[in-house]
Amino acid sequence: MEKKVSIIVSVYKAEEFIKRCVDSLLRQTYQNIEIILIEDGSPDRSGEIIDNYTDPRIKVVHNPNLGVSHTRNVGLALASGDYVTFCDSDDYYSLDHVEKVLHAAIDQDADIVISGYYLEGEGSFTSSVKMRSHVVNQDEVVKHCIDNEFGGYCWNKLYKKKVIAGNHFPEDLDTLEDTYFLCLGMQRAQKMYYLAEPLYYYCDNQDSAVRNITNQFSDHDSVKISDSYDKIMCDFDFSKPALDIIRSNMFAIAVNFRHKIYIGMYSGNQALLDSFNRNIKKYRSDYYSSKEFSLESKIKTTVKWLLPKLHK
């Protein structure tokens, strides 16, 4: 029997892009899909635009604005497919996206398939793919979530429905909620596969509430990232190599944000600086002993770390 794929799309402030997104899903070479569009109380015409679709494979839900995690959880409750995946309303799929990731899932008997993606920057797209397709373990997934070849994102992951049954996006996290959801899936997954083909177009929409660069990397969100990593490390049983990667990344994040405050890119307060300094002290040995960061990267990070001290 032909497998069915559910595609969940959270829709918010996307009137300029939502038609491109939905049309790319409808034109998939693999047609046994359902498209679940959940409007998250969007203040623009997004809800009106998705209401105009008449394709029977589309389900539309209108919600008050409760955030992307709640919206995706509504989609999970409605999903009837054998497999579940996601798309952001700003983005779009290559026409053979579903066909290729589903074929990989069936051919490899994989519970989670991770695909490559295209990242837009300055008007052009760059592929995330740097290595070959292969079966991956949890340590590799953690490593490549950090370096962004895989990312913690939900939109380049295909999940076997039974592996995520009952799982939810954490509505108490403001960032890394999709990484948390991936970790939930990895707890049950017997086999994961990386498909080294860029099949998703991640678009640089500066007006998006989800991905606006200023929103993602504001002073306050840097603390939220740290808090989210703390929760992930607390709630999941990672190997020591995976924990070392996460802790090293937290050190690098703290150094980078503190440096940006120092050079005036962001404003800062003492509580924020104290939180950075705690993470720098707590995780610096993990960072400098890690083999995942190059010598060049460590030198640059060290300069950023020491610069405020040298100018005292």
C-alpha positions in Angstrom: 0.0 0.0 0.0 1.3 3.4 -0.9 2.5 5.4 2.1 0.9 8.7 3.0 2.9 11.7 4.1 1.5 14.5 6.3 3.1 18.0 5.8 2.5 20.4 8.7 2.8 24.2 7.9 2.5 26.9 10.6 1.3 30.0 8.9 2.0 33.4 10.4 2.7 36.8 8.6 3.3 35.0 5.4 0.9 36.6 2.9 3.8 37.4 0.5 5.1 33.8 0.5 2.4 31.3 1.5 1.1 30.7 -2.1 4.7 29.8 -3.2 5.0 27.5 -0.3 1.6 25.7 -0.7 2.0 25.5 -4.5 5.4 23.8 -4.1 3.7 21.1 -1.9 0.8 20.6 -4.3 3.1 20.1 -7.2 5.1 17.3 -5.6 6.0 14.4 -7.8 4.8 12.2 -5.0 1.0 12.9 -4.6 -0.2 10.8 -1.7 0.2 13.7 0.8 -2.0 15.8 3.1 -1.1 19.4 3.7 -2.1 20.7 7.1 -2.1 24.5 7.2 -2.5 26.0 10.6 -2.9 29.8 10.7 -1.5 31.1 14.0 -3.7 34.2 14.4 -1.8 36.0 11.6 -2.7 39.7 11.4 -2.2 39.8 7.6 -4.1 38.1 4.7 -2.4 34.7 5.2 -5.6 33.1 6.5 -7.7 34.5 3.6 -5.2 33.2 1.1 -5.1 29.6 2.4 -8.9 29.5 2.6 -9.0 29.9 -1.2 -7.4 26.5 -1.8 -9.9 23.8 -2.8 -7.5 20.8 -3.2 -9.0 17.9 -1.0 -5.5 17.1 0.3 -5.4 20.4 2.2 -6.7 20.9 5.7 -7.0 24.5 7.0 -7.2 25.4 10.7 -7.5 28.9 12.1 -6.1 29.4 15.6 -5.5 32.4 17.9 -1.8 33.4 18.0 -0.4 30.8 20.4 3.1 30.4 18.9 4.8 28.0 16.5 5.1 25.1 18.9 1.4 25.1 19.7 0.5 25.4 16.0 2.7 22.4 15.1 1.2 20.4 17.9 -2.2 21.0 16.5 -0.9 19.7 13.2 0.5 16.6 14.8 -2.9 15.8 16.4 -4.5 16.1 12.9 -1.8 14.2 10.9 -3.1 10.9 9.5 -0.1 10.0 7.4 2.4 7.1 7.8 5.1 9.7 7.9 5.2 13.3 9.1 7.3 16.3 8.0 7.1 20.1 8.1 7.5 23.2 6.0 7.8 26.8 7.1 5.3 29.1 5.4 8.2 31.4 4.2 9.9 28.5 2.4 9.3 25.9 -0.3 10.1 22.3 -1.3 11.9 21.1 -4.4 9.4 19.3 -6.6 10.8 15.9 -5.7 11.4 16.6 -2.0 8.7 14.2 -0.7 9.4 11.5 -3.2 13.1 11.4 -2.4 12.9 11.5 1.4 10.1 8.9 1.5 12.1 6.6 -0.9 15.1 6.9 1.4 13.0 6.1 4.5 11.5 3.0 2.9 14.7 1.8 1.2 16.7 2.3 4.4 13.9 1.3 6.8 14.8 4.5 8.6 12.6 6.0 11.4 14.0 9.5 10.7 15.4 10.8 7.4 17.4 14.1 7.4 17.8 15.8 4.1 20.1 18.6 2.9 18.7 22.1 2.2 19.4 25.3 0.4 20.1 28.4 2.5 19.3 31.8 1.0 21.8 34.7 1.6 22.2 37.9 -0.3 19.9 36.8 -3.1 21.4 33.4 -3.8 21.1 29.9 -2.4 23.9 27.8 -0.9 23.7 24.0 -0.4 24.1 22.7 3.2 25.5 19.4 1.9 29.1 18.7 2.6 29.2 14.9 3.0 27.8 11.7 1.5 24.5 10.0 2.3 24.8 7.4 5.1 23.2 5.9 8.2 23.9 8.3 11.2 23.9 7.8 14.9 22.9 10.1 17.7 26.3 11.6 18.2 26.6 12.5 14.5 23.1 14.1 14.6 24.1 16.3 17.6 27.4 17.3 15.9 25.7 18.3 12.7 22.9 20.0 14.4 25.5 22.3 15.9 27.4 22.8 12.7 24.1 23.2 10.8 24.7 20.6 8.1 21.6 18.9 9.6 20.5 21.7 11.9 17.9 21.0 14.7 15.2 22.2 12.3 12.0 20.2 11.8 11.5 21.1 8.2 14.3 18.9 6.8 13.3 15.9 8.8 10.9 13.1 7.8 9.6 11.2 10.8 7.9 7.8 10.8 4.6 8.5 12.5 4.8 5.7 15.1 8.2 7.0 16.2 6.8 10.4 17.2 3.3 9.2 18.4 2.4 11.2 21.5 5.4 13.6 21.2 4.9 17.3 21.2 6.9 20.5 20.6 7.6 22.1 24.0 5.5 25.2 24.4 7.5 26.5 27.2 10.6 27.0 25.1 11.1 30.1 22.9 13.9 28.7 20.9 15.4 25.3 20.0 11.9 23.8 20.3 12.4 21.9 17.0 15.7 20.5 18.3 14.0 19.3 21.4 11.4 17.6 19.2 14.2 15.9 17.3 15.7 14.6 20.5 12.3 13.1 21.5 12.2 11.3 18.1 15.8 10.1 18.5 14.9 8.4 21.8 12.7 5.9 19.9 14.4 5.8 16.5 16.1 2.5 15.7 17.7 3.9 12.5 18.4 7.4 11.1 19.6 8.2 7.7 21.1 11.3 6.1 20.1 12.0 2.5 22.8 14.2 1.1 20.7 16.2 -1.3 19.4 19.7 -0.9 15.7 19.4 -1.2 14.4 22.3 0.9 14.6 26.1 0.2 15.1 28.0 3.4 14.4 31.7 2.5 15.8 34.8 4.1 12.6 36.6 5.1 13.6 39.4 7.4 10.0 40.1 8.3 9.3 36.6 9.6 8.6 36.4 13.3 10.2 32.9 13.4 13.5 33.7 11.7 14.1 37.4 11.8 17.9 37.7 12.5 17.4 40.5 15.1 14.8 38.4 16.9 16.8 35.2 16.8 20.0 36.8 18.1 18.9 39.5 20.4 20.4 39.9 23.8 17.5 38.2 25.5 17.4 35.3 23.1 21.0 34.5 23.7 20.0 33.6 27.2 17.0 31.7 26.0 19.3 29.6 23.8 21.4 28.8 26.8 18.3 27.9 28.9 17.1 25.7 26.1 20.4 23.8 25.8 20.3 23.3 29.6 16.8 21.8 29.4 17.9 19.5 26.5 20.9 18.3 28.4 18.8 17.7 31.5 16.0 15.9 29.7 17.9 13.6 27.4 20.6 11.0 28.0 23.4 12.0 25.6 26.8 10.3 25.4 29.8 12.2 26.7 31.0 13.1 23.1 27.6 14.6 22.4 27.5 16.5 25.7 31.0 17.9 25.0 29.8 19.2 21.6 26.8 20.9 23.2 28.8 22.4 26.0 31.5 23.6 23.7 28.9 25.3 21.6 27.5 27.0 24.6 30.9 28.4 25.4 31.3 29.7 21.9 27.8 31.3 22.0 28.6 33.1 25.3 31.9 34.4 24.0 30.4 35.6 20.7 27.5 37.4 22.3 29.7 39.0 25.0 32.0 40.2 22.3 29.1 41.7 20.3 28.0 43.6 23.4 31.6 44.8 23.9 31.9 46.2 20.4 28.5 47.8 20.6 26.5 45.6 18.2 24.0 44.8 21.0 23.1 46.5 24.3 23.8 44.6 27.4 23.1 44.6 31.1 25.0 43.1 34.0 22.6 40.1 34.4 23.2 39.2 30.8 27.0 39.5 31.1 26.9 37.5 34.3 25.1 34.7 32.5 27.7 34.7 29.7 30.6 34.7 32.1 29.1 31.7 34.0 28.9 29.7 30.8 32.4 30.7 29.7 33.8 29.6 33.0 31.7 26.4 33.1 32.4 25.2 29.6 35.7 26.5 28.6 37.6 23.3 29.3 35.1 21.4 27.1 35.6 23.8 24.3 39.4 23.8 24.3 39.7 20.0 24.6 37.1 19.5 21.9 38.4 18.1 18.5 35.3 19.4 16.7 36.5 23.0 16.6 39.6 23.9 14.5 42.7 25.6 15.8 41.8 28.6 13.7 38.3 28.7 15.2 39.7 28.4 18.8 42.2 31.3 18.1 39.5 33.6 16.9 37.2 32.7 19.9 40.1 33.2 22.3 40.8 36.7 20.9 37.1 37.6 21.4 37.1 36.2 24.9 40.3 38.1 26.0 39.7 41.4 24.2 37.5 43.0 27.0 40.1 41.9 29.6 43.0 43.4 27.6 41.2 46.8 27.4 40.4 47.1 31.1 
